[in-house]
Amino acid sequence: MGLLVLRLGVPLVITLLISAWLMKLDQKWHDAEIARQTRVLPTHDAPHCWEVMGCDPTKRDICPVYRMRPLPCWQARQRLNGRVQEQCMNCLVFQTA
């Protein structure tokens, strides 16, 4: 009986300890990613994209990028789409950031 407990119990305890450690590590990485995603880069008084593009207020109010202020527009688009848009590369707002 003692050998059975040793052969089953020890691997089970080790597995549970490793699982708990991995869950803590995953939570730490998750928290770090959330902190990275919510970090706002300084804008250095750059113009806003709706000013550069000349968007009218009705179009601007429904724009998801406008709703993500104070993020720079290119950074908001990156968070929405997962990458910086090609149109942002030549934009004054992106180049002055």
N, C-alpha and C positions, 0 to 999 in steps of 0.2 A: 504494500500500500504506500509506503514512504517513497519508493522509487517512482510510482505512478504520479504522485503529487510533484515530485521533483521534475519528472520528464514533461509534465503538462503545465504545471504551475509556473515554473521559471520562465519558459518561453512566453507564456501568456502575460506575465507581469512585465517582461521586457517589451513586448509588443505594445502594451498599454502605455508604458512610459514613453516610448518613442512616438506613439500617436499623440499624446498630450504635448510633447515638445514640438512636434510638427504643426499642431494646431496653433500653438503660441507663436511660432515662427510665421505661419501664414497670416495671422492677425497683425503681426508687426509689419509685414510687407504690405498688407492691405491698408493699414493706417498710413504708412509712408506714401503709398500711391495716392490716397485721398488728399494728403497734405500737398503733394506735388501738383495734383490737378487743380487744387483750389488756390494755389499760389498765384498772385497777380504780379506780373512784371511791371516795372516802372514805365510810364509812358513818356517821360521827358517832355511833357507838354506838347505831344504830337497832336496833329489835327485828327478829328474823328472822321471815320470813313463816310458817314452820312453827310458831313460837310464837304468833303472832297468830291463825293459822287453827286452831290446836289439832290439828295433824296427828298421828296416832299413828305410832310409830317404823317400823312395817312399811310404811306408805304413804309416809312421808318418805324411806326408804332407796331406793325405786324412782323417786323424783321427779327428773327431769333438772335442775330448778332447784337442788335440794338438793346435787346432785353438782357444781354449778358454784360452790360456795363458794370464796372469800369474796365473790364478786359479790353485790350486793343482788339479791333475787329479781326485781324488775321489770327490772333490767338484764340478768339472765340470760334472762328471757323475751323481751326485746327481741332479744337475740342469736340465740335459737332461732327466733323467728317473724318477725323483721325489723321489729317495731314494738312499742311499749308496749301491753299489753293494756288494754282498757277497764276491766276489773275492778281494775286496779292504780291507776287514777286516784283512786279513793275509799278506797284502802287506807292505813292508818297508816304502813306501811313506806315506801311511795312518797312520802307527804306529808312525812315527817320527813327524807327524803334531801336 
